[in-house]
Protein backbone atom coordinates (compact mmCIF):
# COMPACT_ATOMS: atom_id res chain seq x y z
CA UNK A 1 0.00 0.00 0.00
CA UNK A 2 1.04 3.57 -0.54
CA UNK A 3 2.69 4.89 2.61
CA UNK A 4 1.23 8.34 1.80
CA UNK A 5 -2.36 7.04 1.73
CA UNK A 6 -4.76 8.45 4.27
CA UNK A 7 -5.17 5.85 7.04
CA UNK A 8 -8.95 6.23 6.86
CA UNK A 9 -8.85 5.46 3.11
CA UNK A 10 -6.73 2.39 3.80
CA UNK A 11 -9.10 1.22 6.53
CA UNK A 12 -12.11 1.74 4.24
CA UNK A 13 -10.40 -0.30 1.52
CA UNK A 14 -9.72 -3.13 3.93
CA UNK A 15 -13.34 -3.08 5.11
CA UNK A 16 -14.54 -3.31 1.50
CA UNK A 17 -12.24 -6.26 0.78
CA UNK A 18 -13.38 -8.03 3.94
CA UNK A 19 -17.05 -7.44 3.11
CA UNK A 20 -16.49 -8.78 -0.41
CA UNK A 21 -14.78 -11.91 0.89
CA UNK A 22 -17.61 -12.55 3.34
CA UNK A 23 -20.16 -12.64 0.51
CA UNK A 24 -21.40 -16.01 -0.72
CA UNK A 25 -19.80 -17.07 -4.05
CA UNK A 26 -22.90 -16.23 -6.13
CA UNK A 27 -23.03 -12.69 -4.73
CA UNK A 28 -19.28 -12.26 -5.31
CA UNK A 29 -19.84 -13.22 -8.96
CA UNK A 30 -22.57 -10.56 -9.20
CA UNK A 31 -20.25 -7.92 -7.76
CA UNK A 32 -17.47 -8.88 -10.17
CA UNK A 33 -19.85 -8.75 -13.15
CA UNK A 34 -21.15 -5.35 -12.03
CA UNK A 35 -17.64 -3.92 -11.69
CA UNK A 36 -16.61 -5.34 -15.07
CA UNK A 37 -19.65 -3.64 -16.64
CA UNK A 38 -18.68 -0.33 -15.01
CA UNK A 39 -15.12 -0.63 -16.28
CA UNK A 40 -16.29 -1.42 -19.81
CA UNK A 41 -18.73 1.51 -19.78
CA UNK A 42 -16.09 3.87 -18.46
CA UNK A 43 -13.49 2.68 -20.99
CA UNK A 44 -15.77 3.41 -23.97
CA UNK A 45 -14.52 6.43 -25.95
CA UNK A 46 -16.91 9.33 -26.41
CA UNK A 47 -18.87 9.29 -29.64
CA UNK A 48 -16.79 10.47 -32.56
CA UNK A 49 -13.48 9.88 -30.81
CA UNK A 50 -11.07 7.13 -31.68
CA UNK A 51 -9.04 5.24 -29.12
CA UNK A 52 -5.43 6.25 -29.58
CA UNK A 53 -2.66 3.78 -28.85
CA UNK A 54 -0.56 4.30 -25.75
CA UNK A 55 2.65 6.21 -26.40
CA UNK A 56 5.94 4.30 -26.24
CA UNK A 57 7.80 4.70 -23.00
KOLTIFI-57213 format. One record per residue: residue number from 1; x, y, z of N, C-alpha, C, CB in turn. Coordinates in nm, 2 decimals. Glycine has a CB too. Example, Ala and Ser with C-alpha at 12.3 -4.5 7.8 and 13.67 -1.06 7.14 Angstrom:
<rs>
+------+--------+--------+--------+--------+---------+--------+--------+--------+--------+--------+---------+--------+
| resi |  neast | nnorth |    nup | caeast | canorth |   caup |  ceast | cnorth |    cup | cbeast | cbnorth |   cbup |
+------+--------+--------+--------+--------+---------+--------+--------+--------+--------+--------+---------+--------+
|    1 |   1.32 |  -0.57 |   0.78 |   1.23 |   -0.45 |   0.78 |   1.32 |  -0.33 |   0.78 |   1.13 |   -0.45 |   0.90 |
|    2 |   1.28 |  -0.22 |   0.71 |   1.37 |   -0.11 |   0.71 |   1.29 |   0.00 |   0.79 |   1.41 |   -0.06 |   0.57 |
+------+--------+--------+--------+--------+---------+--------+--------+--------+--------+--------+---------+--------+
</rs>
This chain:
<rs>
+------+--------+--------+--------+--------+---------+--------+--------+--------+--------+--------+---------+--------+
| resi |  neast | nnorth |    nup | caeast | canorth |   caup |  ceast | cnorth |    cup | cbeast | cbnorth |   cbup |
+------+--------+--------+--------+--------+---------+--------+--------+--------+--------+--------+---------+--------+
|    1 |   0.08 |  -0.12 |   0.00 |   0.00 |    0.00 |   0.00 |   0.09 |   0.12 |   0.00 |  -0.09 |    0.00 |   0.12 |
|    2 |   0.03 |   0.23 |  -0.05 |   0.10 |    0.36 |  -0.05 |   0.12 |   0.41 |   0.09 |   0.03 |    0.46 |  -0.15 |
|    3 |   0.24 |   0.44 |   0.13 |   0.27 |    0.49 |   0.26 |   0.21 |   0.63 |   0.28 |   0.42 |    0.49 |   0.29 |
|    4 |   0.18 |   0.70 |   0.17 |   0.12 |    0.83 |   0.18 |  -0.03 |   0.83 |   0.19 |   0.17 |    0.92 |   0.06 |
|    5 |  -0.09 |   0.71 |   0.17 |  -0.24 |    0.70 |   0.17 |  -0.29 |   0.74 |   0.31 |  -0.28 |    0.56 |   0.14 |
|    6 |  -0.41 |   0.81 |   0.30 |  -0.48 |    0.84 |   0.43 |  -0.51 |   0.72 |   0.50 |  -0.60 |    0.93 |   0.40 |
|    7 |  -0.48 |   0.71 |   0.63 |  -0.52 |    0.59 |   0.70 |  -0.67 |   0.55 |   0.70 |  -0.47 |    0.60 |   0.85 |
|    8 |  -0.75 |   0.65 |   0.69 |  -0.89 |    0.62 |   0.69 |  -0.93 |   0.56 |   0.55 |  -0.98 |    0.75 |   0.71 |
|    9 |  -0.86 |   0.61 |   0.44 |  -0.88 |    0.55 |   0.31 |  -0.84 |   0.40 |   0.31 |  -0.81 |    0.63 |   0.20 |
|   10 |  -0.73 |   0.38 |   0.37 |  -0.67 |    0.24 |   0.38 |  -0.77 |   0.15 |   0.46 |  -0.53 |    0.24 |   0.44 |
|   11 |  -0.82 |   0.20 |   0.57 |  -0.91 |    0.12 |   0.65 |  -1.04 |   0.09 |   0.58 |  -0.94 |    0.20 |   0.78 |
|   12 |  -1.09 |   0.19 |   0.50 |  -1.21 |    0.17 |   0.42 |  -1.19 |   0.07 |   0.32 |  -1.25 |    0.31 |   0.36 |
|   13 |  -1.07 |   0.07 |   0.25 |  -1.04 |   -0.03 |   0.15 |  -1.04 |  -0.17 |   0.21 |  -0.91 |    0.00 |   0.09 |
|   14 |  -0.98 |  -0.18 |   0.33 |  -0.97 |   -0.31 |   0.39 |  -1.11 |  -0.36 |   0.43 |  -0.88 |   -0.31 |   0.52 |
|   15 |  -1.20 |  -0.27 |   0.48 |  -1.33 |   -0.31 |   0.51 |  -1.41 |  -0.36 |   0.39 |  -1.41 |   -0.19 |   0.57 |
|   16 |  -1.39 |  -0.29 |   0.27 |  -1.45 |   -0.33 |   0.15 |  -1.41 |  -0.47 |   0.11 |  -1.43 |   -0.23 |   0.04 |
|   17 |  -1.28 |  -0.49 |   0.12 |  -1.22 |   -0.63 |   0.08 |  -1.28 |  -0.73 |   0.17 |  -1.07 |   -0.63 |   0.08 |
|   18 |  -1.28 |  -0.71 |   0.30 |  -1.34 |   -0.80 |   0.39 |  -1.49 |  -0.83 |   0.37 |  -1.32 |   -0.75 |   0.54 |
|   19 |  -1.56 |  -0.73 |   0.34 |  -1.70 |   -0.74 |   0.31 |  -1.72 |  -0.83 |   0.18 |  -1.77 |   -0.61 |   0.30 |
|   20 |  -1.64 |  -0.80 |   0.08 |  -1.65 |   -0.88 |  -0.04 |  -1.62 |  -1.03 |  -0.01 |  -1.55 |   -0.82 |  -0.15 |
|   21 |  -1.52 |  -1.05 |   0.06 |  -1.48 |   -1.19 |   0.09 |  -1.58 |  -1.26 |   0.18 |  -1.34 |   -1.20 |   0.16 |
|   22 |  -1.66 |  -1.19 |   0.25 |  -1.76 |   -1.25 |   0.33 |  -1.89 |  -1.29 |   0.26 |  -1.80 |   -1.16 |   0.45 |
|   23 |  -1.90 |  -1.24 |   0.13 |  -2.02 |   -1.26 |   0.05 |  -2.02 |  -1.41 |   0.01 |  -2.02 |   -1.17 |  -0.07 |
|   24 |  -2.13 |  -1.47 |  -0.01 |  -2.14 |   -1.60 |  -0.07 |  -2.09 |  -1.59 |  -0.22 |  -2.29 |   -1.66 |  -0.07 |
|   25 |  -2.04 |  -1.71 |  -0.27 |  -1.98 |   -1.71 |  -0.40 |  -2.07 |  -1.65 |  -0.51 |  -1.94 |   -1.85 |  -0.44 |
|   26 |  -2.20 |  -1.68 |  -0.51 |  -2.29 |   -1.62 |  -0.61 |  -2.30 |  -1.47 |  -0.61 |  -2.43 |   -1.68 |  -0.60 |
|   27 |  -2.30 |  -1.41 |  -0.49 |  -2.30 |   -1.27 |  -0.47 |  -2.17 |  -1.21 |  -0.52 |  -2.34 |   -1.23 |  -0.33 |
|   28 |  -2.06 |  -1.27 |  -0.49 |  -1.93 |   -1.23 |  -0.53 |  -1.93 |  -1.22 |  -0.68 |  -1.81 |   -1.32 |  -0.48 |
|   29 |  -1.98 |  -1.32 |  -0.75 |  -1.98 |   -1.32 |  -0.90 |  -2.07 |  -1.20 |  -0.95 |  -2.04 |   -1.46 |  -0.95 |
|   30 |  -2.18 |  -1.17 |  -0.88 |  -2.26 |   -1.06 |  -0.92 |  -2.18 |  -0.93 |  -0.91 |  -2.39 |   -1.05 |  -0.84 |
|   31 |  -2.10 |  -0.91 |  -0.80 |  -2.02 |   -0.79 |  -0.78 |  -1.92 |  -0.78 |  -0.88 |  -1.96 |   -0.79 |  -0.64 |
|   32 |  -1.85 |  -0.89 |  -0.91 |  -1.75 |   -0.89 |  -1.02 |  -1.81 |  -0.85 |  -1.15 |  -1.68 |   -1.03 |  -1.03 |
|   33 |  -1.92 |  -0.91 |  -1.19 |  -1.98 |   -0.88 |  -1.32 |  -2.02 |  -0.73 |  -1.32 |  -2.11 |   -0.96 |  -1.34 |
|   34 |  -2.07 |  -0.68 |  -1.21 |  -2.11 |   -0.53 |  -1.20 |  -1.99 |  -0.44 |  -1.22 |  -2.18 |   -0.50 |  -1.07 |
|   35 |  -1.88 |  -0.47 |  -1.16 |  -1.76 |   -0.39 |  -1.17 |  -1.71 |  -0.40 |  -1.31 |  -1.66 |   -0.44 |  -1.07 |
|   36 |  -1.71 |  -0.52 |  -1.37 |  -1.66 |   -0.53 |  -1.51 |  -1.75 |  -0.45 |  -1.60 |  -1.66 |   -0.68 |  -1.55 |
|   37 |  -1.88 |  -0.45 |  -1.58 |  -1.97 |   -0.36 |  -1.66 |  -1.93 |  -0.22 |  -1.65 |  -2.11 |   -0.39 |  -1.63 |
|   38 |  -1.91 |  -0.17 |  -1.52 |  -1.87 |   -0.03 |  -1.50 |  -1.74 |   0.00 |  -1.57 |  -1.86 |   -0.01 |  -1.35 |
|   39 |  -1.64 |  -0.09 |  -1.56 |  -1.51 |   -0.06 |  -1.63 |  -1.53 |  -0.05 |  -1.78 |  -1.41 |   -0.17 |  -1.59 |
|   40 |  -1.61 |  -0.15 |  -1.84 |  -1.63 |   -0.14 |  -1.98 |  -1.70 |  -0.01 |  -2.02 |  -1.71 |   -0.26 |  -2.03 |
|   41 |  -1.80 |   0.03 |  -1.95 |  -1.87 |    0.15 |  -1.98 |  -1.78 |   0.27 |  -1.97 |  -2.00 |    0.17 |  -1.89 |
|   42 |  -1.70 |   0.27 |  -1.87 |  -1.61 |    0.39 |  -1.85 |  -1.50 |   0.39 |  -1.95 |  -1.55 |    0.38 |  -1.71 |
|   43 |  -1.46 |   0.28 |  -2.00 |  -1.35 |    0.27 |  -2.10 |  -1.39 |   0.30 |  -2.24 |  -1.29 |    0.13 |  -2.10 |
|   44 |  -1.53 |   0.31 |  -2.26 |  -1.58 |    0.34 |  -2.40 |  -1.54 |   0.48 |  -2.43 |  -1.73 |    0.32 |  -2.40 |
|   45 |  -1.48 |   0.51 |  -2.55 |  -1.45 |    0.64 |  -2.59 |  -1.58 |   0.72 |  -2.62 |  -1.36 |    0.64 |  -2.72 |
|   46 |  -1.57 |   0.85 |  -2.61 |  -1.69 |    0.93 |  -2.64 |  -1.72 |   0.92 |  -2.79 |  -1.67 |    1.08 |  -2.61 |
|   47 |  -1.85 |   0.94 |  -2.82 |  -1.89 |    0.93 |  -2.96 |  -1.80 |   1.02 |  -3.05 |  -2.04 |    0.96 |  -2.98 |
|   48 |  -1.76 |   0.97 |  -3.16 |  -1.68 |    1.05 |  -3.26 |  -1.53 |   1.05 |  -3.23 |  -1.73 |    1.18 |  -3.26 |
|   49 |  -1.49 |   0.99 |  -3.11 |  -1.35 |    0.99 |  -3.08 |  -1.29 |   0.85 |  -3.10 |  -1.33 |    1.03 |  -2.94 |
|   50 |  -1.17 |   0.84 |  -3.15 |  -1.11 |    0.71 |  -3.17 |  -1.02 |   0.69 |  -3.05 |  -1.02 |    0.71 |  -3.30 |
|   51 |  -1.00 |   0.56 |  -3.02 |  -0.90 |    0.52 |  -2.91 |  -0.76 |   0.53 |  -2.97 |  -0.93 |    0.38 |  -2.85 |
|   52 |  -0.68 |   0.61 |  -2.91 |  -0.54 |    0.63 |  -2.96 |  -0.45 |   0.53 |  -2.88 |  -0.49 |    0.77 |  -2.94 |
|   53 |  -0.36 |   0.47 |  -2.95 |  -0.27 |    0.38 |  -2.88 |  -0.18 |   0.45 |  -2.78 |  -0.17 |    0.31 |  -2.99 |
|   54 |  -0.14 |   0.37 |  -2.68 |  -0.06 |    0.43 |  -2.58 |   0.08 |   0.47 |  -2.63 |  -0.04 |    0.33 |  -2.46 |
|   55 |   0.13 |   0.58 |  -2.59 |   0.27 |    0.62 |  -2.64 |   0.37 |   0.53 |  -2.59 |   0.30 |    0.76 |  -2.60 |
|   56 |   0.48 |   0.51 |  -2.67 |   0.59 |    0.43 |  -2.62 |   0.66 |   0.50 |  -2.51 |   0.70 |    0.41 |  -2.74 |
|   57 |   0.71 |   0.41 |  -2.42 |   0.78 |    0.47 |  -2.30 |   0.93 |   0.48 |  -2.32 |   0.75 |    0.39 |  -2.18 |
+------+--------+--------+--------+--------+---------+--------+--------+--------+--------+--------+---------+--------+
</rs>
